[in-house]
Amino acid sequence: MELNKIRSLSDEELAAHEKTSAEQLFRLRFQVSMGQNDGVKKLRQLRKEIAQIKTVARERALGVRGASKDGGVPAAGKGAR
């Protein structure tokens, strides 16, 4: 899933997508350990997707994204030294 699509999800959809991706990752890891599957590329893709989802969720929790659109001071911009 692309980052733009992840950012457009609601908080509930984001949590649900994270849960399903984590379940897929668990099952795929189990299959690889049993020798049933050689899904190294899929493992890497799922780990990246979960990391992106967690990053977007954390940005929302901290209010990092969208702060400059509201006219507020950006949390970590060029002039934040």
C-alpha positions, -999 to 999 in steps of 0.1 A, spaced: 0 0 0 13 34 -9 20 60 17 -6 84 3 -33 57 7 -21 50 43 -24 87 52 -59 89 38 -72 61 61 -91 70 92 -76 61 126 -99 30 129 -90 18 95 -53 24 102 -55 2 133 -74 -25 115 -49 -25 86 -20 -27 111 -36 -57 128 -42 -76 96 -7 -69 83 8 -81 115 -13 -113 113 -1 -118 77 35 -113 87 31 -138 116 16 -164 92 42 -158 66 71 -161 91 56 -193 103 54 -207 68 90 -197 60 103 -213 92 84 -246 83 100 -245 48 66 -241 31 73 -207 16 102 -187 4 85 -153 7 115 -130 16 102 -102 -7 67 -104 9 82 -104 44 101 -72 36 71 -56 21 49 -64 51 75 -51 76 78 -19 56 40 -15 54 36 -20 92 64 6 98 47 31 76 13 26 93 29 30 128 47 61 116 15 77 103 -3 68 136 25 83 156 26 115 135 -12 119 141 -8 113 178 19 140 180 2 163 156 33 165 134 15 163 101 -11 190 93 1 215 119 14 240 93 -19 238 73 -38 251 103 -16 281 106 3 268 136 40 266 141 55 235 126 69 212 152 102 204 134 107 228 105 137 245 91 136 273 116 130 251 147 164 254 162 
